[in-house]
């Protein structure tokens, strides 16, 4: 029975790899809420929680100590806990006396499946990101937030603010690109998930990650899938979609890298280019 639970946890991770959900889950898991039990978990277990749809999971007794109770009928999420045992007596004197022999499945419950006293989460800290100063020069504030697994960051044109729920540099570059485009078009950025704007920001974020990223990770595959999804909405191939927004992407990069805001980006021009493509 115990082995079956462990296998189910591992299969959950493998299925996420196959579906492409792992990078997003790791992005959230890498930026845990401070001062909660799961913040001390391994990245593997925090990823399991993220894949299960939560950023805060705890054991039954841990929720009781927080003056919250698990709702009736709630299903547990299983993480992998190491079972540590003493070494044989023949060990060398300087060796550690305990080792991990195996893992067992441990039941935890999502905060979404509990009721009770409100939780006061400590605010996350913003990492040292490249181009932070450039954002401030554009009059854009940047802050860290707790993710809700629906987004990993966003740019608010009304507040001139970037909010990040992950320390991922590429996520910051994506939102910074939105802010730069908003600056260029003088506050006329379209609201919502406009395909042209999303493809432009993602393409620009990949360029910035290669040019100024400090902790560069290969996220090309994730960006391709992201661009492909939006390209399908405007009935273009990912390649043609990128070519269509290339000039507006260059203007954004010029502003962020060199401080130049030459040219004006217009949605009408971009849509005409798309039709021509």
C-alpha positions, 0 to 999 in steps of 0.5 A, a space after each residue: 500500500 505504501 509503495 503504491 502511494 509513492 508510485 502515484 506521487 512519482 507518476 504525478 511528476 512524470 505525467 507533469 513532465 510529459 504534459 509540460 506543466 513541470 516548469 510552471 510548477 517549479 517556478 512557483 515552488 522556487 518562490 515559497 511563502 516564508 514562515 510556513 512549513 512547506 517553505 522548508 520542504 525540498 523543491 521536489 515536494 513543493 513542486 508536488 504541492 504546486 502540481 496539486 494546485 496549492 502553494 500551502 499544504 500541511 499535515 492534519 495536526 499542523 493545520 490544527 495548530 494553526 487553528 484551521 481544520 480540514 473540511 470533511 471529504 477533502 482528499 490528501 496530497 502525498 509528498 515524499 518524506 525521507 526515512 532516516 535510520 542509523 548506520 551499522 555499528 561498523 561505520 567509521 568514527 567520522 561518518 554521520 550516524 544516520 542515512 536515508 534508507 527510503 522514502 514514504 508517502 506523507 499525507 498533507 492537505 491544501 489550504 484551499 481544503 481548510 477553514 478556520 482562522 485567517 492566515 497572515 503570510 509574511 511578504 516574499 522578498 524580491 530577488 536581485 533582478 537584472 534591469 530592475 533599475 531600468 524599470 524604475 527609470 520607466 516609472 514602473 514599480 516592481 514587487 513580489 507577491 504570493 502566487 495563486 497558480 493562475 499567473 506567475 507575474 503581471 503588469 498593471 498599466 493603471 498602477 504602473 506596477 509589475 508583480 512577480 510570484 516567481 523569482 524567474 528572470 524570464 518572467 520579469 523580462 516578460 512583464 518588463 517588456 509589457 511595461 516598455 511597450 506601454 511606455 512607448 505607446 503612451 498608456 495605450 496597451 491593450 487590456 487582457 491577453 492580446 496575442 500580439 502583445 503576448 508574443 512580443 513580450 515573450 520573444 523580447 524576454 527570451 532575447 533579454 534572458 540571453 543578453 542580461 540574464 544572470 541565472 540563465 535557464 533554457 526556457 526556449 521550449 516553454 516560450 515556444 509553446 507559449 508563443 504557439 498558443 497565441 499564434 494559433 489564435 491569430 491563425 499564424 505559425 509561431 515563426 510568422 507570428 514572431 516575424 510579424 512582431 519583430 519590429 515592435 520587439 526591437 523597439 522594446 529591446 532598444 528602450 530597455 537596453 539603450 534607453 531609446 524610445 524611437 518609433 511608435 508601436 500600433 496594433 493596427 500596423 501589426 495586424 496589417 503585417 499579420 495579414 500580409 504574412 
